[in-house]
């Protein structure tokens, strides 16, 4: 849980710092580093994920929610 809090604080502080006008000249570097850090977090989460095959129906619900959370903003843009 401690790691999740640290990652969340780092992401929120990074988003806040990216809005400052003094760092706009570093936009390309910030974007690249952000994508690298998000990819690292996703890989770490994936490594800790295991499937309990006795509860496959709950995974279908979770998949639907995740798919909606990813697709709805994309479709509305």
C-alpha positions in Angstrom: 0.0 0.0 0.0 2.9 2.3 0.7 4.2 1.9 -2.8 0.8 2.8 -4.2 0.7 6.0 -2.2 4.2 7.0 -3.3 3.4 6.4 -6.9 0.2 8.3 -6.6 1.9 11.3 -5.0 4.6 11.3 -7.7 2.1 11.2 -10.5 0.0 14.0 -8.9 3.0 16.2 -8.3 4.2 15.6 -11.8 0.9 16.7 -13.2 0.9 19.8 -11.0 4.5 20.7 -12.0 3.7 20.2 -15.7 1.2 23.1 -15.5 3.8 25.7 -14.5 4.7 28.1 -17.3 8.5 27.8 -16.4 8.6 24.1 -17.4 6.8 24.4 -20.8 10.2 24.5 -22.6 10.8 20.9 -21.2 7.5 19.6 -22.5 9.0 16.8 -24.7 11.3 15.5 -21.9 8.4 15.6 -19.4 6.1 13.7 -21.7 8.7 11.1 -22.4 9.6 10.6 -18.8 5.9 10.4 -17.8 5.2 7.7 -20.3 8.3 5.7 -19.1 7.1 6.0 -15.5 3.5 5.0 -16.3 4.8 2.0 -18.3 6.9 1.0 -15.3 3.9 1.2 -13.0 1.8 -0.8 -15.3 4.5 -3.5 -15.7 4.8 -3.7 -11.9 1.1 -4.1 -11.5 1.0 -6.8 -14.2 3.7 -8.8 -12.5 1.6 -8.9 -9.3 -1.6 -10.0 -11.0 -2.8 -13.6 -10.9 -6.0 -15.0 -12.2 -8.3 -17.1 -9.9 -10.0 -19.3 -12.5 -12.8 -20.2 -10.1 -14.1 -16.5 -10.3 -14.0 -15.8 -14.0 -17.4 -14.1 -14.0 -16.1 -11.3 -11.7 -13.3 -10.7 -14.1 -15.8 -10.1 -16.9 -17.4 -7.3 -14.9 -14.0 -5.8 -14.1 -13.1 -6.0 -17.8 -16.3 -4.2 -18.8 -15.7 -1.4 -16.3 -12.0 -1.0 -17.3 -13.0 -1.0 -21.0 -15.6 1.6 -20.4 -13.2 3.8 -18.4 -10.7 3.7 -21.3 -13.1 3.9 -24.2 -15.7 6.5 -23.2 -13.3 9.4 -23.0 -11.7 8.3 -26.3 -15.1 8.1 -28.0 -16.2 11.5 -26.6 -13.1 13.3 -27.9 
